Amino acid sequence: MATIGELKKHLEGYKDDMHCAYALWTPPDVRLVAPKLKTDEVNAVLDEVHHRHDANNGITWDTLKFYAANT
């Protein structure tokens, strides 16, 4: 599982002016591709994406669709 709180804690060790690159996917994004999923299913999709996505390809709308269809 990855939560906003965990992300905030992880970022505490970095200086505010450090450059970085990121993409943040949240429940509203999953609901755009799978509006009928229940809250626990949406969370499961995000957890699977976080742990299983291919870092070489990143996380895309297709990634969300794939995991939503397989939840």
C-alpha positions, -999 to 999 in steps of 0.1 A, spaced: 0 0 0 11 35 -7 -6 65 10 -2 102 9 10 101 45 37 75 36 48 97 7 50 128 30 71 109 55 94 97 27 99 132 15 108 147 49 144 138 43 148 159 12 154 196 10 125 217 -3 146 231 -32 157 197 -44 147 190 -80 126 159 -87 103 143 -112 70 126 -102 35 116 -112 8 112 -87 -22 90 -94 -52 91 -70 -87 76 -67 -103 102 -90 -80 90 -117 -90 54 -113 -127 64 -113 -122 81 -147 -113 47 -162 -135 25 -140 -164 45 -125 -183 15 -112 -155 3 -89 -161 5 -51 -138 24 -29 -119 -7 -17 -115 -18 -54 -102 16 -64 -76 14 -35 -67 -22 -46 -60 -9 -82 -37 18 -69 -19 -7 -46 -14 -31 -75 -2 -3 -98 22 9 -71 37 -25 -65 36 -41 -100 39 -15 -127 68 -17 -151 91 12 -141 106 12 -176 72 22 -190 58 42 -161 22 45 -151 -2 55 -178 -40 56 -183 -36 21 -199 -19 9 -168 -48 20 -146 -73 5 -171 -54 -29 -171 -54 -32 -133 -90 -19 -130 -101 -46 -154 -83 -72 -134 -95 -63 -100 
